Amino acid sequence: MKKISYKDAGVDITEGNRAVDKIKDQVKSTYSEAVLGDIGLFSGGYSLGEAKGMEDPVLLAATDGVGTKLMVAQMMDVHDTVGIDLVAMSVNDLICQGAKPLFFLDYIAVGKLKAEKIEEIVAGVAEGCRQAGCSLIGGETAEMPGMYGEEDYDLAGFAVGLVDRAKIVDGSTIQAGDVIIGLRSTGLHSNGYSLARDLFFNHLKAKPTDKVLDMEENIGEALLRPTRIYAKTINKVLSKYSIKGIANITGGGLIENVPRILPEGLDAEVQEGTWDKGDLFESIESFGLIEREELYRSFNMGVGMVIIADPVMAGEVVKFINSQTEDQATLIGQVVEGNGQCRILD
């Protein structure tokens, strides 16, 4: 009887080793002096020296994936941006409580391991870490034939950040009259893709290479715009201003995410038209196939992050963001008495 091998069963250890060799430089490009050890050890190490000046240092952690945006990456055969999305999804959650991102780990599951594709994906993860100011200290690539198709893959990530307990932002001091600031998104980020794909590719019968309205990019390129990472901007703002609440506008949109940080008895009123939604959302809205409430519940509609601040300083915070960071901020609403809702006013 013929002998069989792991490779015969669909797992190529040699190709996996080749992938590790290809990603080493990208991974090391994210290292800070706090990183301990190197690629190839059984765990990643990170010094908590930054905590020495804190009275009560707290570690915060977040984990997430990229969702069905990966299907668009497969359609376009573009894999160097979804790694940025992966980092963004976890890091943008961490910073909502005022944490400075420290390190990140990734998990890549594939049907058939191809070193060059892994290199593309990890290049994106490394770029995301550089944008967030954190280090990529570990990860895992699992070849899983039979569970995934040969071209299929899935991503998951895990981020850890550090904050002094007294400086945790939790929304508890928010009160009626406070002002809502919106930070512009780059597009869908990594949420709402099942609906967007259904709209463009099923109902409109479009192809990823088609263009709509006045957009310079084709549909596939627009859908693959990387999620904006707000870590450096939020950390700059927090170093200068006392912010009451921060919300990452992910799945559920403004309607479901802003109420997560509101104390009992308060509502958020967001005034439509106070920010630039961007060409992608203008296109989606123009087809008239999705109800307005569904749009605001499924997509970020051009607002990727929300900051709630005292009305006395809100205008100054907006000016600071627009002049001192690469992000764009706008006053989009206010906090009022209510019962825990976010209403979009037209």
HELIX and SHEET records of a PDB file:
HELIX    1   1 ILE A   13  LYS A   28  1                                  16    
HELIX    2   2 GLY A   49  GLY A   53  5                                   5    
HELIX    3   3 LYS A   69  MET A   76  1                                   8    
HELIX    4   4 VAL A   82  LEU A   94  1                                  13    
HELIX    5   5 ILE A   95  GLN A   97  5                                   3    
HELIX    6   6 ALA A  115  ALA A  132  1                                  18    
HELIX    7   7 ARG A  165  LYS A  167  5                                   3    
HELIX    8   8 TYR A  193  ARG A  197  1                                   5    
HELIX    9   9 ASP A  198  HIS A  203  3                                   6    
HELIX   10  10 ILE A  219  LEU A  223  1                                   5    
HELIX   11  11 ALA A  231  LYS A  240  1                                  10    
HELIX   12  12 GLY A  253  ASN A  257  1                                   5    
HELIX   13  13 VAL A  258  ILE A  261  5                                   4    
HELIX   14  14 ASP A  279  SER A  286  1                                   8    
HELIX   15  15 ARG A  292  SER A  298  1                                   7    
HELIX   16  16 PRO A  311  GLN A  324  1                                  14    
SHEET    1   A 2 VAL A  35  LEU A  36  0                                        
SHEET    2   A 2 GLY A  45  TYR A  46 -1                                        
SHEET    1   B 4 PRO A  57  GLY A  65  0                                        
SHEET    2   B 4 TYR A 153  ASP A 164 -1                                        
SHEET    3   B 4 LYS A 100  VAL A 110 -1                                        
SHEET    4   B 4 SER A 135  GLU A 143  1                                        
SHEET    1   C 6 GLY A 245  ASN A 248  0                                        
SHEET    2   C 6 VAL A 303  ALA A 309 -1                                        
SHEET    3   C 6 VAL A 179  ARG A 184 -1                                        
SHEET    4   C 6 ALA A 329  GLU A 337 -1                                        
SHEET    5   C 6 LEU A 266  GLN A 271 -1                                        
SHEET    6   C 6 CYS A 342  LEU A 345  1                                        
END                                                                             
